[in-house]
Amino acid sequence: MSSPGSEENKRKNWLPPIWRAKPAPPPADPPITKYVSLPERVSAAHLAEITGREVSVVIQELYRLGVFLGVHRGVDFEGAAKFLRKYGIGATKSE
């Protein structure tokens, strides 16, 4: 029988370093419950109004998604649709 501080016990309780663990998969997007029609360029204020969030929160979340605002704080349709999808909102292009 081995003692509590023996090499054998140390090997049994060994765990791999945390940085080698597989990352958790990102959460799935919620189901689409609403659709909106958007133009080619959308302001951050309009996205805030649609989602019920503050403009500063919308801008932060857009940056996290890799969607950057244009010169006049506008977002292209694809970026806006990607952002709205995270809130369960589908987007169609208006003409």
N, CA, C and O atoms as CSV, one atom per row, in Angstrom:
chain,resi,resn,atom,element,x,y,z
A,1,MET,N,N,0.847,-1.179,0.000
A,1,MET,CA,C,0.000,0.000,0.000
A,1,MET,C,C,0.890,1.238,0.000
A,1,MET,O,O,1.928,1.252,0.660
A,2,SER,N,N,0.505,2.248,-0.713
A,2,SER,CA,C,1.347,3.437,-0.819
A,2,SER,C,C,0.926,4.489,0.210
A,2,SER,O,O,-0.226,4.541,0.641
A,3,SER,N,N,1.876,5.307,0.579
A,3,SER,CA,C,1.585,6.365,1.544
A,3,SER,C,C,0.938,7.550,0.829
A,3,SER,O,O,1.079,7.686,-0.386
A,4,PRO,N,N,0.224,8.415,1.573
A,4,PRO,CA,C,-0.497,9.532,0.937
A,4,PRO,C,C,0.390,10.481,0.135
A,4,PRO,O,O,-0.090,11.072,-0.832
A,5,GLY,N,N,1.649,10.650,0.490
A,5,GLY,CA,C,2.509,11.585,-0.228
A,5,GLY,C,C,3.394,10.920,-1.262
A,5,GLY,O,O,4.338,11.543,-1.748
A,6,SER,N,N,3.116,9.672,-1.615
A,6,SER,CA,C,3.997,8.937,-2.529
A,6,SER,C,C,3.831,9.409,-3.966
A,6,SER,O,O,2.867,10.094,-4.309
A,7,GLU,N,N,4.787,9.030,-4.789
A,7,GLU,CA,C,4.752,9.388,-6.213
A,7,GLU,C,C,3.545,8.769,-6.910
A,7,GLU,O,O,2.975,9.371,-7.821
A,8,GLU,N,N,3.156,7.575,-6.486
A,8,GLU,CA,C,2.024,6.895,-7.108
A,8,GLU,C,C,0.731,7.700,-6.938
A,8,GLU,O,O,-0.038,7.835,-7.890
A,9,ASN,N,N,0.484,8.231,-5.745
A,9,ASN,CA,C,-0.711,9.051,-5.500
A,9,ASN,C,C,-0.652,10.354,-6.279
A,9,ASN,O,O,-1.678,10.835,-6.760
A,10,LYS,N,N,0.530,10.925,-6.409
A,10,LYS,CA,C,0.660,12.178,-7.160
A,10,LYS,C,C,0.278,11.961,-8.615
A,10,LYS,O,O,-0.365,12.818,-9.221
A,11,ARG,N,N,0.668,10.823,-9.185
A,11,ARG,CA,C,0.346,10.539,-10.586
A,11,ARG,C,C,-1.147,10.275,-10.775
A,11,ARG,O,O,-1.704,10.653,-11.806
A,12,LYS,N,N,-1.800,9.646,-9.820
A,12,LYS,CA,C,-3.231,9.342,-9.931
A,12,LYS,C,C,-4.072,10.615,-9.937
A,12,LYS,O,O,-5.081,10.686,-10.638
A,13,ASN,N,N,-3.672,11.603,-9.175
A,13,ASN,CA,C,-4.455,12.831,-9.036
A,13,ASN,C,C,-4.022,13.932,-9.997
A,13,ASN,O,O,-4.467,15.074,-9.876
A,14,TRP,N,N,-3.169,13.600,-10.937
A,14,TRP,CA,C,-2.661,14.605,-11.869
A,14,TRP,C,C,-3.746,14.989,-12.873
A,14,TRP,O,O,-4.453,14.126,-13.392
A,15,LEU,N,N,-3.872,16.275,-13.142
A,15,LEU,CA,C,-4.804,16.780,-14.153
A,15,LEU,C,C,-4.021,17.585,-15.171
A,15,LEU,O,O,-3.016,18.204,-14.822
A,16,PRO,N,N,-4.457,17.593,-16.422
A,16,PRO,CA,C,-3.744,18.400,-17.417
A,16,PRO,C,C,-3.912,19.881,-17.104
A,16,PRO,O,O,-4.892,20.269,-16.468
A,17,PRO,N,N,-2.968,20.718,-17.543
A,17,PRO,CA,C,-3.103,22.168,-17.323
A,17,PRO,C,C,-4.382,22.685,-17.962
A,17,PRO,O,O,-4.836,22.163,-18.980
A,18,ILE,N,N,-4.947,23.700,-17.365
A,18,ILE,CA,C,-6.235,24.230,-17.827
A,18,ILE,C,C,-6.151,24.792,-19.248
A,18,ILE,O,O,-7.147,24.766,-19.971
A,19,TRP,N,N,-4.991,25.298,-19.665
A,19,TRP,CA,C,-4.886,25.888,-20.995
A,19,TRP,C,C,-4.910,24.832,-22.083
A,19,TRP,O,O,-4.983,25.177,-23.262
A,20,ARG,N,N,-4.853,23.571,-21.731
A,20,ARG,CA,C,-4.946,22.512,-22.726
A,20,ARG,C,C,-6.366,22.005,-22.885
A,20,ARG,O,O,-6.649,21.223,-23.792
A,21,ALA,N,N,-7.243,22.432,-22.029
A,21,ALA,CA,C,-8.633,21.985,-22.114
A,21,ALA,C,C,-9.272,22.572,-23.366
A,21,ALA,O,O,-8.910,23.664,-23.804
A,22,LYS,N,N,-10.213,21.848,-23.931
A,22,LYS,CA,C,-10.911,22.329,-25.122
A,22,LYS,C,C,-11.836,23.471,-24.725
A,22,LYS,O,O,-12.490,23.397,-23.684
A,23,PRO,N,N,-11.903,24.527,-25.536
A,23,PRO,CA,C,-12.812,25.636,-25.204
A,23,PRO,C,C,-14.264,25.197,-25.371
A,23,PRO,O,O,-14.580,24.338,-26.195
A,24,ALA,N,N,-15.120,25.793,-24.588
A,24,ALA,CA,C,-16.550,25.490,-24.683
A,24,ALA,C,C,-17.100,26.058,-25.986
A,24,ALA,O,O,-16.691,27.141,-26.404
A,25,PRO,N,N,-18.014,25.352,-26.630
A,25,PRO,CA,C,-18.587,25.883,-27.871
A,25,PRO,C,C,-19.410,27.125,-27.571
A,25,PRO,O,O,-19.990,27.237,-26.491
A,26,PRO,N,N,-19.469,28.067,-28.521
A,26,PRO,CA,C,-20.262,29.283,-28.284
A,26,PRO,C,C,-21.741,28.930,-28.173
A,26,PRO,O,O,-22.193,27.957,-28.777
A,27,PRO,N,N,-22.492,29.706,-27.413
A,27,PRO,CA,C,-23.928,29.406,-27.272
A,27,PRO,C,C,-24.644,29.586,-28.610
A,27,PRO,O,O,-24.279,30.442,-29.416
A,28,ALA,N,N,-25.644,28.784,-28.825
A,28,ALA,CA,C,-26.414,28.861,-30.068
A,28,ALA,C,C,-27.273,30.124,-30.066
A,28,ALA,O,O,-27.697,30.606,-29.016
A,29,ASP,N,N,-27.517,30.644,-31.263
A,29,ASP,CA,C,-28.388,31.815,-31.389
A,29,ASP,C,C,-29.819,31.413,-31.031
A,29,ASP,O,O,-30.231,30.281,-31.283
A,30,PRO,N,N,-30.576,32.347,-30.441
A,30,PRO,CA,C,-31.976,32.024,-30.118
A,30,PRO,C,C,-32.798,31.905,-31.396
A,30,PRO,O,O,-32.383,32.412,-32.438
A,31,PRO,N,N,-33.947,31.252,-31.340
A,31,PRO,CA,C,-34.784,31.154,-32.537
A,31,PRO,C,C,-35.305,32.529,-32.949
A,31,PRO,O,O,-35.495,33.410,-32.110
A,32,ILE,N,N,-35.530,32.696,-34.229
A,32,ILE,CA,C,-36.020,33.977,-34.749
A,32,ILE,C,C,-37.491,34.133,-34.368
A,32,ILE,O,O,-38.325,33.289,-34.696
A,33,THR,N,N,-37.789,35.218,-33.675
A,33,THR,CA,C,-39.163,35.476,-33.235
A,33,THR,C,C,-39.780,36.684,-33.918
A,33,THR,O,O,-40.983,36.923,-33.810
A,34,LYS,N,N,-38.942,37.453,-34.629
A,34,LYS,CA,C,-39.431,38.697,-35.232
A,34,LYS,C,C,-38.563,39.003,-36.448
A,34,LYS,O,O,-37.382,38.654,-36.470
A,35,TYR,N,N,-39.132,39.643,-37.446
A,35,TYR,CA,C,-38.389,40.074,-38.639
A,35,TYR,C,C,-38.508,41.582,-38.788
A,35,TYR,O,O,-39.554,42.165,-38.503
A,36,VAL,N,N,-37.429,42.207,-39.236
A,36,VAL,CA,C,-37.440,43.637,-39.529
A,36,VAL,C,C,-36.879,43.856,-40.918
A,36,VAL,O,O,-36.126,43.029,-41.431
A,37,SER,N,N,-37.240,44.955,-41.517
A,37,SER,CA,C,-36.743,45.340,-42.829
A,37,SER,C,C,-35.727,46.463,-42.635
A,37,SER,O,O,-36.024,47.476,-42.001
A,38,LEU,N,N,-34.529,46.279,-43.184
A,38,LEU,CA,C,-33.452,47.255,-42.997
A,38,LEU,C,C,-32.928,47.770,-44.329
A,38,LEU,O,O,-32.923,47.034,-45.315
A,39,PRO,N,N,-32.485,49.029,-44.373
A,39,PRO,CA,C,-31.839,49.557,-45.581
A,39,PRO,C,C,-30.387,49.045,-45.660
A,39,PRO,O,O,-29.944,48.275,-44.809
A,40,GLU,N,N,-29.666,49.482,-46.686
A,40,GLU,CA,C,-28.274,49.047,-46.890
A,40,GLU,C,C,-27.366,49.480,-45.743
A,40,GLU,O,O,-26.469,48.729,-45.360
A,41,ARG,N,N,-27.576,50.678,-45.183
A,41,ARG,CA,C,-26.801,51.161,-44.024
A,41,ARG,C,C,-27.768,51.481,-42.894
A,41,ARG,O,O,-28.825,52.075,-43.102
A,42,VAL,N,N,-27.376,51.069,-41.688
A,42,VAL,CA,C,-28.232,51.240,-40.501
A,42,VAL,C,C,-27.420,51.932,-39.421
A,42,VAL,O,O,-26.241,51.630,-39.237
A,43,SER,N,N,-28.044,52.860,-38.704
A,43,SER,CA,C,-27.344,53.532,-37.606
A,43,SER,C,C,-27.371,52.665,-36.356
A,43,SER,O,O,-28.239,51.808,-36.192
A,44,ALA,N,N,-26.410,52.903,-35.486
A,44,ALA,CA,C,-26.354,52.187,-34.206
A,44,ALA,C,C,-27.573,52.544,-33.352
A,44,ALA,O,O,-28.065,51.707,-32.594
A,45,ALA,N,N,-28.058,53.768,-33.468
A,45,ALA,CA,C,-29.234,54.191,-32.707
A,45,ALA,C,C,-30.472,53.398,-33.142
A,45,ALA,O,O,-31.307,53.046,-32.309
A,46,HIS,N,N,-30.589,53.119,-34.436
A,46,HIS,CA,C,-31.728,52.351,-34.936
A,46,HIS,C,C,-31.660,50.905,-34.421
A,46,HIS,O,O,-32.683,50.332,-34.047
A,47,LEU,N,N,-30.472,50.326,-34.401
A,47,LEU,CA,C,-30.309,48.966,-33.868
A,47,LEU,C,C,-30.631,48.927,-32.379
A,47,LEU,O,O,-31.207,47.958,-31.886
A,48,ALA,N,N,-30.254,49.986,-31.667
A,48,ALA,CA,C,-30.567,50.067,-30.236
A,48,ALA,C,C,-32.078,50.127,-30.021
A,48,ALA,O,O,-32.608,49.516,-29.094
A,49,GLU,N,N,-32.757,50.867,-30.885
A,49,GLU,CA,C,-34.212,50.982,-30.787
A,49,GLU,C,C,-34.886,49.637,-31.058
A,49,GLU,O,O,-35.848,49.280,-30.378
A,50,ILE,N,N,-34.392,48.894,-32.043
A,50,ILE,CA,C,-34.979,47.601,-32.389
A,50,ILE,C,C,-34.791,46.588,-31.258
A,50,ILE,O,O,-35.713,45.842,-30.929
A,51,THR,N,N,-33.591,46.566,-30.663
A,51,THR,CA,C,-33.278,45.560,-29.643
A,51,THR,C,C,-33.653,45.994,-28.226
A,51,THR,O,O,-33.705,45.159,-27.323
A,52,GLY,N,N,-33.914,47.277,-28.020
A,52,GLY,CA,C,-34.242,47.765,-26.685
A,52,GLY,C,C,-33.021,47.942,-25.800
A,52,GLY,O,O,-33.144,47.956,-24.575
A,53,ARG,N,N,-31.850,48.076,-26.395
A,53,ARG,CA,C,-30.598,48.264,-25.660
A,53,ARG,C,C,-30.143,49.711,-25.809
A,53,ARG,O,O,-30.665,50.458,-26.637
A,54,GLU,N,N,-29.155,50.095,-24.989
A,54,GLU,CA,C,-28.564,51.422,-25.121
A,54,GLU,C,C,-27.574,51.419,-26.279
A,54,GLU,O,O,-27.016,50.377,-26.623
A,55,VAL,N,N,-27.357,52.585,-26.878
A,55,VAL,CA,C,-26.464,52.695,-28.033
A,55,VAL,C,C,-25.054,52.241,-27.683
A,55,VAL,O,O,-24.412,51.563,-28.486
A,56,SER,N,N,-24.558,52.601,-26.504
A,56,SER,CA,C,-23.200,52.212,-26.119
A,56,SER,C,C,-23.060,50.690,-26.031
A,56,SER,O,O,-22.016,50.145,-26.388
A,57,VAL,N,N,-24.101,50.005,-25.560
A,57,VAL,CA,C,-24.077,48.547,-25.477
A,57,VAL,C,C,-24.082,47.942,-26.882
A,57,VAL,O,O,-23.382,46.964,-27.145
A,58,VAL,N,N,-24.867,48.521,-27.771
A,58,VAL,CA,C,-24.924,48.046,-29.154
A,58,VAL,C,C,-23.551,48.176,-29.809
A,58,VAL,O,O,-23.098,47.246,-30.477
A,59,ILE,N,N,-22.888,49.308,-29.630
A,59,ILE,CA,C,-21.573,49.529,-30.226
A,59,ILE,C,C,-20.562,48.517,-29.679
A,59,ILE,O,O,-19.765,47.972,-30.443
A,60,GLN,N,N,-20.585,48.261,-28.378
A,60,GLN,CA,C,-19.673,47.278,-27.779
A,60,GLN,C,C,-19.912,45.885,-28.352
A,60,GLN,O,O,-18.959,45.176,-28.676
A,61,GLU,N,N,-21.161,45.493,-28.476
A,61,GLU,CA,C,-21.466,44.165,-28.999
A,61,GLU,C,C,-21.113,44.045,-30.475
A,61,GLU,O,O,-20.705,42.975,-30.926
A,62,LEU,N,N,-21.263,45.122,-31.228
A,62,LEU,CA,C,-20.859,45.096,-32.631
A,62,LEU,C,C,-19.352,44.878,-32.747
A,62,LEU,O,O,-18.900,44.105,-33.592
A,63,TYR,N,N,-18.581,45.549,-31.912
A,63,TYR,CA,C,-17.128,45.361,-31.926
A,63,TYR,C,C,-16.761,43.930,-31.570
A,63,TYR,O,O,-15.857,43.355,-32.177
A,64,ARG,N,N,-17.452,43.345,-30.591
A,64,ARG,CA,C,-17.180,41.956,-30.206
A,64,ARG,C,C,-17.456,40.994,-31.352
A,64,ARG,O,O,-16.778,39.975,-31.487
A,65,LEU,N,N,-18.447,41.310,-32.178
A,65,LEU,CA,C,-18.782,40.469,-33.329
A,65,LEU,C,C,-17.870,40.732,-34.523
A,65,LEU,O,O,-17.955,40.035,-35.534
A,66,GLY,N,N,-17.004,41.726,-34.411
A,66,GLY,CA,C,-16.114,42.060,-35.522
A,66,GLY,C,C,-16.778,42.944,-36.559
A,66,GLY,O,O,-16.313,43.016,-37.697
A,67,VAL,N,N,-17.859,43.619,-36.188
A,67,VAL,CA,C,-18.574,44.530,-37.086
A,67,VAL,C,C,-18.227,45.941,-36.650
A,67,VAL,O,O,-18.522,46.344,-35.525
A,68,PHE,N,N,-17.600,46.688,-37.544
A,68,PHE,CA,C,-17.147,48.026,-37.190
A,68,PHE,C,C,-18.030,49.078,-37.841
A,68,PHE,O,O,-18.524,48.893,-38.953
A,69,LEU,N,N,-18.218,50.174,-37.138
A,69,LEU,CA,C,-19.067,51.255,-37.619
A,69,LEU,C,C,-18.338,52.056,-38.682
A,69,LEU,O,O,-17.115,52.191,-38.643
A,70,GLY,N,N,-19.098,52.585,-39.634
A,70,GLY,CA,C,-18.525,53.410,-40.679
A,70,GLY,C,C,-18.214,54.811,-40.183
A,70,GLY,O,O,-18.317,55.097,-38.990
A,71,VAL,N,N,-17.839,55.663,-41.090
A,71,VAL,CA,C,-17.450,57.030,-40.755
A,71,VAL,C,C,-18.571,57.770,-40.028
A,71,VAL,O,O,-18.317,58.507,-39.076
A,72,HIS,N,N,-19.779,57.577,-40.465
A,72,HIS,CA,C,-20.918,58.269,-39.861
A,72,HIS,C,C,-21.692,57.344,-38.931
A,72,HIS,O,O,-22.912,57.465,-38.817
A,73,ARG,N,N,-21.004,56.426,-38.269
A,73,ARG,CA,C,-21.588,55.491,-37.308
A,73,ARG,C,C,-22.650,54.612,-37.928
A,73,ARG,O,O,-23.624,54.249,-37.269
A,74,GLY,N,N,-22.473,54.272,-39.172
A,74,GLY,CA,C,-23.406,53.398,-39.857
A,74,GLY,C,C,-22.849,51.985,-39.956
A,74,GLY,O,O,-21.635,51.787,-40.008
A,75,VAL,N,N,-23.740,51.014,-39.981
A,75,VAL,CA,C,-23.373,49.610,-40.115
A,75,VAL,C,C,-23.979,49.101,-41.406
A,75,VAL,O,O,-25.124,49.422,-41.723
A,76,ASP,N,N,-23.216,48.302,-42.164
A,76,ASP,CA,C,-23.784,47.754,-43.391
A,76,ASP,C,C,-24.832,46.692,-43.045
A,76,ASP,O,O,-24.919,46.236,-41.905
A,77,PHE,N,N,-25.621,46.309,-44.043
A,77,PHE,CA,C,-26.737,45.396,-43.810
A,77,PHE,C,C,-26.281,44.059,-43.230
A,77,PHE,O,O,-26.902,43.547,-42.299
A,78,GLU,N,N,-25.211,43.493,-43.767
A,78,GLU,CA,C,-24.739,42.178,-43.311
A,78,GLU,C,C,-24.349,42.212,-41.830
A,78,GLU,O,O,-24.684,41.300,-41.074
A,79,GLY,N,N,-23.640,43.270,-41.423
A,79,GLY,CA,C,-23.245,43.405,-40.022
A,79,GLY,C,C,-24.441,43.583,-39.103
A,79,GLY,O,O,-24.487,43.015,-38.012
A,80,ALA,N,N,-25.417,44.383,-39.555
A,80,ALA,CA,C,-26.619,44.608,-38.759
A,80,ALA,C,C,-27.422,43.317,-38.616
A,80,ALA,O,O,-27.945,43.024,-37.541
A,81,ALA,N,N,-27.520,42.544,-39.702
A,81,ALA,CA,C,-28.253,41.275,-39.651
A,81,ALA,C,C,-27.560,40.290,-38.714
A,81,ALA,O,O,-28.221,39.561,-37.975
A,82,LYS,N,N,-26.238,40.270,-38.744
A,82,LYS,CA,C,-25.467,39.393,-37.853
A,82,LYS,C,C,-25.707,39.780,-36.388
A,82,LYS,O,O,-25.871,38.912,-35.530
A,83,PHE,N,N,-25.726,41.064,-36.118
A,83,PHE,CA,C,-25.968,41.555,-34.760
A,83,PHE,C,C,-27.384,41.205,-34.297
A,83,PHE,O,O,-27.565,40.700,-33.190
A,84,LEU,N,N,-28.381,41.469,-35.133
A,84,LEU,CA,C,-29.772,41.226,-34.756
A,84,LEU,C,C,-30.057,39.739,-34.559
A,84,LEU,O,O,-30.916,39.368,-33.759
A,85,ARG,N,N,-29.336,38.894,-35.289
A,85,ARG,CA,C,-29.531,37.442,-35.159
A,85,ARG,C,C,-29.232,36.971,-33.740
A,85,ARG,O,O,-29.836,36.008,-33.267
A,86,LYS,N,N,-28.307,37.640,-33.058
A,86,LYS,CA,C,-27.965,37.289,-31.675
A,86,LYS,C,C,-29.123,37.563,-30.718
A,86,LYS,O,O,-29.140,37.047,-29.600
A,87,TYR,N,N,-30.078,38.365,-31.147
A,87,TYR,CA,C,-31.250,38.684,-30.331
A,87,TYR,C,C,-32.513,37.979,-30.834
A,87,TYR,O,O,-33.612,38.267,-30.360
A,88,GLY,N,N,-32.365,37.071,-31.779
A,88,GLY,CA,C,-33.520,36.351,-32.293
A,88,GLY,C,C,-34.358,37.170,-33.252
A,88,GLY,O,O,-35.561,36.950,-33.386
A,89,ILE,N,N,-33.709,38.124,-33.926
A,89,ILE,CA,C,-34.418,38.984,-34.874
A,89,ILE,C,C,-33.841,38.750,-36.259
A,89,ILE,O,O,-32.632,38.880,-36.454
A,90,GLY,N,N,-34.677,38.411,-37.211
A,90,GLY,CA,C,-34.248,38.222,-38.590
A,90,GLY,C,C,-34.340,39.542,-39.336
A,90,GLY,O,O,-35.164,40.393,-39.003
A,91,ALA,N,N,-33.495,39.712,-40.344
A,91,ALA,CA,C,-33.490,40.967,-41.107
A,91,ALA,C,C,-33.640,40.668,-42.597
A,91,ALA,O,O,-33.057,39.721,-43.124
A,92,THR,N,N,-34.438,41.502,-43.256
A,92,THR,CA,C,-34.562,41.449,-44.720
A,92,THR,C,C,-34.200,42.813,-45.257
A,92,THR,O,O,-34.379,43.828,-44.583
A,93,LYS,N,N,-33.686,42.831,-46.484
A,93,LYS,CA,C,-33.274,44.094,-47.100
A,93,LYS,C,C,-34.482,44.817,-47.662
A,93,LYS,O,O,-35.285,44.231,-48.388
A,94,SER,N,N,-34.607,46.080,-47.327
A,94,SER,CA,C,-35.678,46.885,-47.919
A,94,SER,C,C,-35.165,47.489,-49.215
A,94,SER,O,O,-33.960,47.660,-49.400
A,95,GLU,N,N,-36.070,47.805,-50.090
A,95,GLU,CA,C,-35.676,48.336,-51.404
A,95,GLU,C,C,-35.772,49.821,-51.488
A,95,GLU,O,O,-35.472,50.401,-52.531
